[in-house]
Amino acid sequence: MEAVKIQDVSVNDLPWKIQYQPERCTMCGSCVAACTFNAIEVAMERRSITVSTGHQPEPSQRHMATPVIKQKAAVANACVGCGMCEKVCPNNAIKPMRNPDSRINCLNRSGGTTVKRGGRASLNSADRTLDKIVVGRISQMTDPALDSERHTFDILAPFGRVLLPHELPLKSNGEELTLSGHTPPVRWIYPVIFSDMSIGALSTRAWEAVALATAYLNEKHKLPVRMCSGEGGMPVKLMQSEYLKYMILQIASGHFGWNRIIKAMPHMKVDPAGILIKIGQGAKPGDGGLLPAAKVSKTVQSIRGVPKADLLSPPNHQGLYSIEESVQKMFMSMNAAFKFRVPVAIKCAASATSVSVYNNLLRDPYKICGGFFIDGIQGGTGAANEVSLDHTGHPVVSKIRECYLAAVKQGRQGQIPLWAGGGVGLTGNAAADAFKLICLGANGVFIGKILVQLCGCVGNEHGRCNACNTGNCPAGICTQNPRLVKRLDIDKAAQNIVDYMLALDSEFKKLMAPVGNSSLPVGRSDALVTTDKAIADKLAIQYVC
Amino acid sequence: MCRIGAIKSKVAFHPSLALHLMLPQQEGHDNSGFAMVMQDLEGVFAKYKDKPLLSLACTQKGAAMVEHFMETNNFTPLYEWIPRGVRQPGLDIKAMPYYIFRVYDYPEHYRTATQEAKEELLLDTRLALRELLEKEENGFVYSFWPDVLTLKEIGDPRDIAVYFKLWDNTGDLMAKNVVVQCRQNTNYEIVRYAAHPFFLQGYTLCANGENTFYTKNKEYQKSLHRGYIGFESDSQNFLYTLHYVLKVLKWPIKYYKHVITPLPFDEIAKRPDKRELTAIRQSLGHLEINGPNTIIAMLPDGRMMTCCDSKKLRPVVVGGDGTTIAISSEVCGLNQILPHRNQELDVYPNEREVVVITRELEVERWKQ
């Protein structure tokens, strides 16, 4: 008899167990072919079956070697619950089941390395602040509610530095005002930006789907949605096309792709919508970015001008050690590069120090910071260390509120538009989340994860899939593997995003109409109420019960 | 919903005319108060047009405090008019013990000061008096400005008129401009300061409706000017913005409407002055109003104006007979005081329109 190997990994130690019904299986092999994690394999099992083949019952036992589908008992090949096997199985013979007895937290650090996970934070995801706030000031008698179906709404948000009224170079002749002199560029755009997810983090096809949706929303539906490129640049053809005006170019700490952007600048027909300097990200605040070599495909290599290697973005911009320095060097050079025609904004991970950063930017004497993007703890889609995802960061809601109120104290609200992200649309309703954040003082929001979900991502906040970092994305969204990438239907993905945004636009109106506003209710905290006393106190909104 | 009104005339008239303008509209106001601002005074104040006039309701202690303060600050009293209330039983009025309307001369070292310096002094003095009286609720200072008189009271306007003998035209209290409202505020508890019209440095404003952007307006205005205080009513925002645009920024009057009810972006894009309008809209976004309202305002130079919210959800009508022009929420008020006017010439301003009545009683109107 074989010795019992108690320290061996068994399937019961893994987070997901394959439920397999051999009597339904026709051995077509689709599930094994579809599993990108190599979690299942074809195996032979010795089976004993009782058969009776004659006219009368004459049961007899037969032993035979039968091919079956079997889950691998290895951490490296652990099933992630993506359910691709179930989707491709013609006979409902196989599906993953969550295993409550999993020992994965102990097992997957066995190599001495940290655990990486696709960017899905789990803090408070079941117990969100935004879900405890409702729009409580409903216009009825004193001021009539608007008709959301027929009224026209002005749903636009600023991207760019806004001057105080007395700083505007306006001259009066007693009758008319004339603007003389330069004012910082401000773009009025839809208050939802498609957040920065790079080509590399996303497959080229997934990135293309988001870009396609952006163009379609602008050209066909006149919804001025902007998309951020993410770090690493974008195809030169796009940079030289008219569609560049819908794109926000990102520069992050790795400076990937900027060589090509600078080379493309003389050939740009139009200005980009903006520049976003990324300092930090909500999924792994204070941590750098990493595109694993596995995901650095030929395309990525050519766009970024790099060899096939791990691509690290440092946690900060090397050579900049203060906000003042950052304003003077980075903002100045970015503004100057586009001849002060393109707004330049900054994105930081939400932090206990966000207000200090914002105050500093508000006082920037050059008045060139065109937006403050705060990325909360529930944000991120890329590869991040699990420990960062679960244990670092700051919720975005109170931080947006604090920044807004800090500006109110100085009479500078709206000067540097506030954009909130990180968990917007986490429960599927981005319009409600955005509306509440806007009432609390944000000018707009940025969304990322929900776009990936609209493309077909099956991952969730409860540990399903979340393998964006592995290069094995079963939906072809976060991988560069040519075989997997082909699984993604670009047109369908783009269509889903367009449809969602159109629904979101209607929902915005459904929220603006009852409070009687036809323009965005920035700072209308009086419209919100909460049944949670702590939230009411912290956010300075009405407590109700 | 309130009803509001204003009268401007070439000949001085008695405040009873304002009551006759407002009372037919009483289904729109709840008779909970009466307030008016008179400008371009005749009667007993005719001789003191260039001297500041203090309008005040107070207790006995308050009166003494004010007297002491003004004396300490070198203001010399020139003339005072104290109405003796008719204290008959059954009147619905919550009267203060004293109503003082007193004309002062500027402190000596201010007599040669610039107009600007005098205006700042008058504001600072009113704010200081307000603070002084507020601590122990000894009184309310409504205005301190040359040629301007403010009366505010809680109760039924008819009874208030009886109390102040406003039905009897004795010729004492006469003016060429009056802005008036017959109601206390409903948004918050009854506060004397909260009754329209509001006054700041020569600017008077009355509004009918709701300002849904009250919180964001207030949060922004608080840091703009020391005179922007109180916020007892969401309609004070309209006055402060008027003051900010015309007096602080010194912009032409037509830009007031562009600030409070900016054009939609797609309409701005079609205009030749789109650069200016866009800059104004983005820079002053926090002064936008978005609720249903109508505004009637009187400017320091005696002009009157009216405009509405961007959806025109509150009514207003302007009508006149050549000698007198009135702005009113409802036409029934105009019919009462100007029955012989040509009604076909009445103006019903629309949502993008501003109507200004000049000193010569010309009616200017323009599209935003």
Interface residues (C-beta under 8 A of the other chain):
Chain A: S139 T142 D143 P144 L146 T152 D154 L156 P158 V162 L163 L164 P165 H166 E167 L168 L170 S172 G174 E175 E176 L177 T178 L179 T183 V186 W188 V408 K409 Q410 G411 Q413 G414 V515 G516 N517 S518 S519 P521 V522 G523 R524 S525 D526
Chain B: M1 G209 E210 T212 F213 Y214 T215 K216 E219 Y220 K222 S223 L224 V248 L249 K250 W251 P252 K254 Y255 P262 P264 F265 D273 R275 E276 T278 A279 I280 Q282 S283 L284 G285 H286 E288 N290 G291 P292 S310 K311 L313
